[in-house]
Amino acid sequence: FGLPAVRDLQSRIVPLLRVHWIKEALHRLALERLFMRDSRHLSLVDCTSFLLMEAEGIHEVFALDRDFEDEGFRVLPSN
């Protein structure tokens, strides 16, 4: 999509989001979870999201994969 798409995302979508910059401790915990799960379908970003959502008490997520559902979150839209 190129830089125009990145600019559009930055100017139109990012202002609607709450961005969490993670600390080293959360990164380490996410790596531990990734290694513990040992799944080729799971990513470091997924594991970081799981931990952050758990810490924030978030139970629902807009996602297109089942990894969040497998971790106990309610996925929207539902399948």
C-alpha positions in Angstrom: 0.0 0.0 0.0 3.0 2.3 0.5 3.5 5.5 2.4 0.2 7.0 1.5 -1.5 4.2 3.4 0.8 4.7 6.4 0.1 8.5 6.4 -3.6 7.8 6.3 -3.4 5.3 9.1 -1.4 7.7 11.2 -3.7 10.7 10.6 -7.1 9.0 10.7 -6.9 5.8 12.7 -4.1 6.2 15.3 -5.9 9.2 17.0 -8.8 6.9 17.7 -6.6 4.4 19.5 -5.1 4.2 22.9 -1.5 3.2 22.3 0.4 1.4 25.0 4.2 1.5 24.8 5.5 -1.6 26.5 8.3 -1.7 29.0 11.1 -4.3 29.1 9.4 -6.3 31.9 6.3 -6.8 29.8 8.4 -7.7 26.8 10.2 -10.4 28.8 6.9 -11.8 30.1 5.5 -12.0 26.6 8.6 -13.8 25.4 8.3 -16.3 28.3 4.6 -16.9 27.3 5.5 -17.3 23.7 8.2 -19.9 24.5 5.9 -21.7 26.9 3.0 -21.9 24.4 5.4 -23.2 21.7 2.9 -22.6 18.9 4.0 -21.6 15.4 0.6 -19.7 15.0 1.2 -17.5 18.0 3.3 -14.3 17.7 5.2 -12.1 20.2 2.6 -9.4 19.5 -0.2 -11.8 20.3 1.4 -12.7 23.7 2.1 -9.1 24.5 -1.5 -8.3 23.7 -2.8 -11.1 25.9 -0.8 -9.9 28.9 -1.7 -6.3 28.4 -5.4 -7.1 28.0 -5.3 -9.3 31.1 -3.7 -6.5 33.1 -6.3 -4.0 31.9 -9.2 -6.3 32.5 -10.1 -6.4 28.8 -12.2 -9.4 27.9 -13.3 -8.7 24.3 -11.2 -8.2 21.3 -11.7 -7.4 17.6 -9.6 -10.1 15.9 -9.5 -12.2 12.8 -7.7 -15.2 14.3 -8.6 -17.8 16.9 -5.5 -17.2 19.1 -7.4 -14.7 21.3 -10.4 -17.0 21.7 -8.0 -19.9 22.5 -6.6 -17.7 25.3 -10.1 -17.1 26.8 -11.0 -13.7 25.2 -14.3 -13.1 23.5 -13.6 -12.4 19.9 -15.6 -9.9 17.9 -17.0 -10.4 15.4 -18.0 -13.8 16.7 -17.5 -16.8 14.3 
